Amino acid sequence: MHRHNTPLRGVKATPRPAPGNPDYSEVNYRYAGVIGHIHEVVEIDGRQLAKVGFNDRKIVYYFLDDLELDQSAKRGTFHDQE
């Protein structure tokens, strides 16, 4: 079983990056507004980045502050699907 050590693992997340942010690429904006689930959160240079997985199995990193989180939703990632 694939596991990550993070309290936010499996939380439903919708990316909402600000337009024109030079820290993001075209792929970040392609998945903006698409619901995914957090796989893990890492800290780089004092900023928290969330590794977000989408239903098409694409993984994209977003700053945690740019995610709309729904912690009330059923938790899970594509690793949890049978």
For each residue, the residues with C-beta under 8 A, 3 or more apart:
1: 79
2: 79
3:
4: 9 39 40
5: 9 40
6: 9 38 39 40 41
7:
8: 11 38 40 41 50 69
9: 4 5 6 38 39 40 75 77
10: 37 38 75 76 77 80
11: 8 37 38 69 70 71 73 75
12: 35 36 37 69 70 71 73 75
13: 35 36 37 38 50 52 62 67 68 69 70
14: 33 34 35 36 67 68 70
15: 28 31 32 33 34 36 52 60 62 66 67 68
16: 32 33 66 67 68
17: 21 24 28 29 32 62 63 66
18: 21 66
19: 29
20:
21: 17 18 24
22:
23: 63
24: 17 21 28 29 62
25: 28 29
26: 29 30
27: 30 31 58 60
28: 15 17 24 25 31 32 60 61 62
29: 17 19 24 25 26 32
30: 26 27
31: 15 27 28 34 36 52 54 58 60
32: 15 16 17 28 29
33: 14 15 16
34: 14 15 31 54
35: 12 13 14 54
36: 12 13 14 15 31 52 53 54 55 60
37: 10 11 12 13 52 53 75 76 77 78
38: 6 8 9 10 11 13 41 50 51 52 53 67 69 77
39: 4 6 9 50 51 52 53 59 77 79
40: 4 5 6 8 9 50 51
41: 6 8 38 48 49 50 51 64
42: 48 49 51
43: 46 47 48 49
44: 47 49
45:
46: 43
47: 43 44 63
48: 41 42 43 63 64 65
49: 41 42 43 44 61 62 63 64
50: 8 13 38 39 40 41 61 62 63 64 67
51: 38 39 40 41 42 59 61
52: 13 15 31 36 37 38 39 59 60 61 62 67
53: 36 37 38 39 57 58 59 77 78 79
54: 31 34 35 36 57 58 59 60
55: 36 78
56:
57: 53 54 78
58: 27 31 53 54
59: 39 51 52 53 54
60: 15 27 28 31 36 52 54
61: 28 49 50 51 52
62: 13 15 17 24 28 49 50 52 66 67
63: 17 23 47 48 49 50 66 67
64: 41 48 49 50 67
65: 48
66: 15 16 17 18 62 63
67: 13 14 15 16 38 50 52 62 63 64
68: 13 14 15 16
69: 8 11 12 13 38
70: 11 12 13 14 73
71: 11 12
72:
73: 11 12 70
74:
75: 9 10 11 12 37
76: 10 37 80 81
77: 9 10 37 38 39 53 80
78: 37 53 55 57 81
79: 1 2 39 53
80: 10 76 77
81: 76 78
82:
